[in-house]
Amino acid sequence: MDPSGNAVLATLALPGPAEAGISRRAWRPQRTMWDGRLRGCDAMKEILAVVKPFLAERVLEALKLAPLEACTVREVKGYGRQKSYLDQYGDSEYSLAFLPKVEIQLWVDDARVDEVVERIVAAARTGRMGDGKIFVLPAVAAGDV
């Protein structure tokens, strides 16, 4: 606090590129702790695709050249409309239970969402029930760890 009672932000003195011995082009200041700021992501969307496990590699292969900002992949279990039907995955049979799925979470520039969704649909659609779902959500804010 300054003498008038206002909060004062502390600044970190970071070495510049010359002091670090690297070129200006490759230099990026290193933060030692989270600065508490979240950046708005008005021009970003989050795409959440839930697909059958045997189709996940095909979807990821189709997304290799897609314009993605980030991607995460998780193994999940769940069901949709096919919950009362038997389904076969390889040698095993599942009934009235959570079915194995793969969740692919992507962050994409707003202008490229349609292109990425089309790639996912082209790679994952078999025409059978239970192929999966795609959700497109607004990415509200993001911060670096």
N, C-alpha and C positions, 0 to 999 in steps of 0.2 A: 504494500500500500504506500502511496506517496503521501506527503504531508496533508493534502486536502482530502484524504480518505478514498481516493479512486484506486481501483485495482490496476496494477502494473504487470504487464506480461514480461516474463523473463525471456531473453533471447540467448540462443546458444551460439557460440563462436565456432563455426565449422571451418576447417582448413579448405582453402581454395585449391584449384587444380595445380597451380604452380608449386604450392607447398607440399602437395601429395606426390608430386613427381609424375603426373600423368597428363595426357593431352586434355585440352578443354572439351573436346568432342566426347570423350569417354567418361568425363567426370560427372558424378552425380552426388550431391551431398548426402551423407549418411545420417539418418536420424537415430538417436540412441533410445528414444522412447516414443510411445504413441502421443501425438500432439493433440488428441481429443477432437480433431476436426473430421467431419464426414463431408465428402464431396457429393454434390447433387449429381444424379445420373439421369437427367431428363432425356438424354438421347440414347439411353440404353434400355434393353429388355432382357428379362431372364426367361429362358426357354427350358421347360422341364419336360423331358420325354421319358416315358416309362414303357419299356419294350420287353419282349421275350428274351430270355438269356441267350439263346442260340442266334439271335439277330443283332445282339449288341456289337459284336466285332464288325459286322457289315455296316452298321450305322456309323461307328467310329471311323471306319475306313472311308466312308462317304464324306465325313466331316473333316478329313485331313486338310483339304485345301479350302475349306470354308473360312470366311472372315470372322473368326471367333476372338473374343477378348480373353475368355477363360473357360475352362471345362472341368467338371468333376464327374466321377462315375461311382455309383454305389450299387451293391446288391441289396435288394429289398424284397419283401413279400407282401402280397395283397391280392385283391380280387375286384372285379368290376361286374358287368352284367353276366359274365359266364360263371358266376359263383355256384350255380346249382347243376353245372354240367361237369362231366368227367373230362379231363384233359390229359394228354400224354406229353411228357417232356422226356425224350430219349426212351429209357427203359422203364421209368417209374410212372405211376399213375397217381394223380391228386384228385380228391373229391371233397367238396364242401369245406375246403381249407384254404389257407393263404397259399397262393401260387408264387413260385419264384419269379422275380422280374429283375430288370436292371434299370436303374434310374440314371439318366444322363442329364446333368444340369449345365446349361450353357449361358454365357453372358455375351450379348451380341449388340452391335450398333443398330439403332432403331431402323435405319434405312435398309439393312440387310436381313431383317427377320424373315421375310417371305422366302428369300433364297435358301436360308438355313432350314426352315420348316419343310420346304419342298424336298431338300436332300434327305431329311430324316424320313419323310413319308415314302419316298421312292425306295429307300433301303429297307425299311421295316415292314411295309405292307405286304402281307401274304394273301389277304382276302378272307381270312378266317377270323372268327370271333376271338377276342383276346390278344390281338396284335399289339395293343397298347394305347396310350393316350399322349397327347401333346398339350401342354399348357404354356401360354405366353403371358408373362406377368411384367408389370413395370418394375424396373430396378430403381428403388427410391433413393438410396444413398449407399456409399461405399467408403471404406477407410482402410488404410494400410496398417498392418500389424506391426 
